[in-house]
Amino acid sequence: MKIAIVGYGKMGRMIERFAVERGHEVALRLDEFNNANFEGITARNFQTIDVAIDFSIPSAAVGNIERIAALGVNLVIGTTGWLDQIDHVRAVVEKAGVGLIWSPNYSVGVNAFFRIVAEAAKLLSGAPEYEAWAWEIHHSAKKDAPSGTLLKLVEEMRKAGYNGPVDTGSNRAGSIAGTHEIGFDSAADTITLRHTARNREGFALGAVKAAEWIAGKKGFHEFGDILF
């Protein structure tokens, strides 16, 4: 495949490394220097691109999606902080007739963690003596807080039937790749579920695998649905 990377920071460079290792070509790199006002998203730049992988910033994500979809190019979206516009993005994808994969986190382990947390929430949904919390910490350069991954975890708890309060917290410090924790506490005991990323490699590899899957397909998809 020929891949465009939109958001060529640390994650973008890591995605490039995995893409090349798996036999793909990164034919276009867009960042704040050549796409600050979407000027890099042109028919000429994207004429040979099979899939665009976006790890940009929350304020640019929807604009990138709108313009790239209009060019008929499929997308993998790893940028978070735009979910208040997810219905609009679904409509954009449908109208353009392209394929898009979205996930707040492309780690296989985190996507398994979503399902583990959902099962715990389901089991405790009928036990009002348990109260819940959701907490995460990331590196200080991460733009959004709480993280998209934490919001997704709480969403999965709600979908599983847990209707009690979920106290949510976030921290930003140093170079932490990402830790997410869900807990349930009662007068009798505490249950703690935690996922800790050692580095960002799992996110980058998952994004490339998502690009391989979405190539030639249509519709709005979530990464966890295609993994399991």
PyMOL commands that set and color helices and strands:
alter all, ss='L'
color gray80, all
select helices_A, chain A and resi 10-21+43-46+58-70+83-96+108-124+148-159+201-214+223-227
alter helices_A, ss='H'
color red, helices_A
select strands_A, chain A and resi 2-6+25-30+51-54+74-77+99-102+131-138+166-172+179-185+190-196+219-222
alter strands_A, ss='S'
color yellow, strands_A
deselect
rebuild
show_as cartoon
